[in-house]
Amino acid sequence: MTESTASQDIYLPMPATIEESKLLTAVDRFFRIRLSSGAELGHMPGQFVEVSVAGIGEAPISLSSSPDTTGVFELVVRKIGRVTDALHALPQGSPVGIRGPFGTTFPVAEALKGQDILVITGGIGLVPVRSAIQYMLNRREDYGEMAILYGTRTPADRLFTDEIEDWRARENVTYLETVDRGDEGWTGNVGVITTLLPKVEVSPVSTRVIICGPPIMYKFVIAALAARGIPLEHIYVSLERRMKCGVGKCGHCQINGYYTCLDGPVFNYAQLSDVPEAI
């Protein structure tokens, strides 16, 4: 059995190597990473790691691959600052440091099991959600109806384009997507992601919802779900965008009494219904 990372000191980066690196969009780069020790990372969908570049610093990055992927794990890094710029510049074979995995998870093996699943995601929010989607598709018989709604600003911002075509082709998944602004080659839906919701059936009793996307999306999606009778307790949101240190020390991710890196990044929305600044 491959060793787990569970006994690692969370303050000490584990040596790792970039096995694959490729651009997905103009600003988003995919990485496949292997721990030098040969250990499994041992993550679950929704968690994140701290990735460090020697001499530069570290940044929290959401895990994008299913825990079923043996020996490696996958990340997508948006180029938005000093550490992420440095990661984009590293060639395949480069060393990085990894701390984690950290954080709460989408309850794919607990509360979501046996339920109908609705995934609503926008932009780079697909990155952590992809891990949950892969996990559930690998165990498709454990879930009821499954729908995935994905929105981006433009067709050029779409992530994992080959993979989402596979989702679209599956007979046991409803896959719908939209863009805010189309181009001359786009023949799909144009509009905000809530325009897709009337196209899927949802049951207030059996539907469980995963949401991850840009901040503005949450308010309107949750209001639209409430109008369809979905209880707050059936909604799970990821607030991974707020994190920094990963261990509750810097205060960057504090929301009232919650620290996103410790109490999240995945929350049952009922926890946050009286914390308006969280969404």
Secondary structure, 3 states (H helix, E strand, C coil): CCCECCCCCCCCCEEEEEEEEEECCCCEEEEEEEECCCCECCCCCCCEEEEEECCCEEEEEEECCCCCCCCCEEEEEECCCHHHHHHHHCCCCCEEEEEEEECCCCCCCCCCCCCEEEEEEEHHHHHHHHHHHHHHHCCHHHCCCEEEEEEECCHHHCCCHHHHHHHHHCCCCEEEEEECCCCCCCCCEECCHHHHHHHCCCCCCCEEEEEECCHHHHHHHHHHHHHCCCCHHHEEEECHHHCCCCCCCCCCCEECCEEHHHHCCEEEHHHHCCCHHHC
